[in-house]
Amino acid sequence: MTFELSSEQIIIKETIRDFVLKECPRDMARELEEKEEIPEKLWTQISDLGFFGLTIPEEYGGEGESCLAGLVTTEELAVMAPPFALAYSASAFSGGAVISRLGDQQQKEAYLEKLARGELVFTAALNEEEKGFNMAGIKTTASLEGSELVLNGTKRLVSLAGHADYCLVLANSAGSSEDEGSLTMVIVDTGSAGIQTDKLSKIGMKSLGVCDTNFNDVRVPVKNILGGSEKLNCGTGQIKHFLDIQNLSYAACQLGIARGAYEYAKSHAKERVQFGSPIVKFSAVQEMLVNVAMEIEACRLLVYRAGALADSGEPFSREAGIAVSYALRIAKKAASQGLQICGGYGYALEYDAQRYLRDAYAVPANGQTTETINERIAMLVGL
Amino acid sequence: MGSISFMENEKYIWLKDTVKKFVEAEIPREYARSIDGKDQYPHELIKKVGNLGLLGINVSPEYGGMGGNVVDVMILYEEVSKRLPVLAWTLGNVTLYGNEIISVNGSEEQKNTYLPRLVKGELLFSFALTEPDAGSDAANIKTSAVYKEGCYLINGNKMFISGGGVSDVTVTMARTEKSRYGGITSFLVDCKSEGYKATSIKKLGYNGSDTCEVFYDDVPVMPRDILGGEESLNKGWMQMMNTLNGERLALSACALGIGQAVIDDIISFASKNYDFNNFANQNLQHRIVEMATELESARQLAYNAAWMETNHKECTKETSMSKYYATETAKKIAMGGMDLMGEYGALEETDMQRYLRDVLILTIGGGTTQIQKNIVAKTMGL
């Protein structure tokens, strides 16, 4: 059981916590939501502090390829500003961690140094169906024409619309949609001709931006296949690894949201006086807060352990799945209980309790639902 | 004990059917979404409900009403909440805060003055009890009414007042004596009075409810405008107790409607996307069955309590249980619906996220779940 934070990781946690308190308090998070934007200033500040390099090896300008350090960062950012945490983790995980693990030499050289400096934004386009992500139902096609792949199809609910420079697209490369084994993951420049986006709106995570994305004869050089051109039709294994990594980051984000909601409700309960006493002294209120505190503690252990396993090179699919399934559940619960504790003030848009709830429900989770995640866990635990 | 088989009654069946048809004809989903999106008080729809005579649903025929009871009100609220919860809420500005308060506690003169006009849809009432520092601890209100030269002057402010800006009359609970419960008086405040100001509060759901913070700056009220007349001075708290069973049941009905809407939408979402001849989807089936079962038990609890209320049995315990259980159950169902729909449920173009946003106030407003449990505990000798 090696999931204690190292002294270095503890410093990272403290640094990002101080940074968040100073540079991104709740007032600012609220303002960012109204403007629906990812603040350039914050982005630059955390780049300068080196946080984008946490998941990237030193030889490519990173800090040493630690998922755990990236998760700690995501968690702390999400306590105050959940959408910013997700934007960070998209670059640190979908970009940095994924390219470090699955990219070839040329891709590592092309993207990692820039990612480590916070100069690139990555996102992923996987999901196509209304019911959620389904690997067997990928209809977006990638056909090989000479040294190019030609992409056609529609991906739904792609995050970071309007921000991302590159998008990892999962496509069916068999030439016919019946052959489910032939998937390919490809790195697509979002400026490519033939990409059309249709902006959508969610109840939360507003500054992140979300859209449906249509690929109409989008031409991508085969060298942009994740891991290089010889990885054509190797997407099935890659996407599982990719989802595991993303699950880590979504779990960390939900953990941070749960903490943010909990801490907000706790401070309200300490200040709010009814019947001559701060309501935090009422045992029914304590019981709600204690349960959430326990769940946060358990969730943190799950998330950190999964991250530590990922860093040690061990398999971590099962642990990442359990962490994200648990985190999705407890964040929603922490947020709804936080809202209840804040009462009418919890329901008013002027205050933050309801924002945590909206954000918790809008975490993309790649179009997975707790049901589909649990189905995967069922497989991994041998059911 | 009653049984909700009493609902198998021609009058109730007719009412349910009438409201259902009204909702289908007058509130298409798109329209419901636009009221939410624009945060717009549904004046038009209230007028249309009035055209059916339903604004007088719980008013005695001698004042032009239909002479119904709380069961009728619940049927109306439940059916309307399946499509547009905020319409049920805003109908409260007539049926609960107007009809009910005046019918139960008003003087003969007040009944004659207000009830016929409420029934015709000419008046909106709001109810102002909660203050910034008096929420669950409602008897802690500080808003004062001081008698001076023939009238009372009201000063203070009220919080989360539904319809506080659009109303003609705000039933205002103010302190006239120090005594915690025995020093509160209920005033019928004309909202056009000088010194009355309402500013709207933006909130997570129930958009269109015109929920306001209300400020009173030397607002003058004549003694005859004390609810129940001059002799009801300092009787405000007791008067309010008389209407709480009805309010808890009406809110239970709102929750039942939202819970049913979630289940209906989830069934159509699941049927479209999943094959239920496959054991792989058994868990999903069972989740939906659990929702439906819990909602049905909430419905039985609520209408049984309503039967007790209409048969003049003591039912503080049952109505409080109902308010707690129906609203918490509906909240759980809405959260479950969001889970089953995943990220799609969070899109603003779906109704699922609106059901969730709306339902979350029901465990807070009208006495939180925690307060309902306190009340039930007392009735059980705890």
Interface residues (C-beta under 8 A of the other chain):
Chain A: N127 E129 E130 K131 G132 L157 L200 S201 K202 I203 G204 V273 Q274 F275 I279 F282 A284 V285 K332 S336 L339 Q340 G343 G344 G346 Y347 A348 L349 E350 Q354 L357 R358 Y361 A362 V363 P364 A365 G367 Q368 T369 T370 E371 T372 E375
Chain B: T130 D133 A134 G135 S136 D137 N140 M159 F160 I201 K202 K203 L204 G205 F269 K272 N273 Y274 A280 N283 L284 K331 M335 M338 D339 L340 M341 G342 E343 Y344 G345 A346 L347 E348 E349 Q353 L356 R357 L360 I361 T363 I364 G365 T368 T369 Q370 K373
